Amino acid sequence: MDFSRRSLLGGALAAVPAGSLGAITPSDPSRPPFHIAQEGAGVWRFRSWTWTAGAWRPLTGRITVERAGLQVSGRPDPRDARALQAALGRIVRDRSG
């Protein structure tokens, strides 16, 4: 999944809590939270959750800064897409995380 800088800024309208990206509370309190953490310079990992076969299963991915854009590998659960967009917008604005 590739995101251009323009699509990231346009899609990052949802607010991300100031400070750390950390866990983003889901709209459904029965779901585990979407989580994002910086692994190193220009590299973040995210964890989303999906309900499969009677249990919550993690969906993980990586975000890397590549020149003027971001590279996203992996997909969150569709219910966490807005949280991922918000996190990407935060990374674009402040690449230190």
Helices and strands as residue ranges (DSSP letters): E 2-3, H 5-11, E 23-24, E 34-40, E 43-52, E 55-66, E 69-73, G 78-80, H 81-93
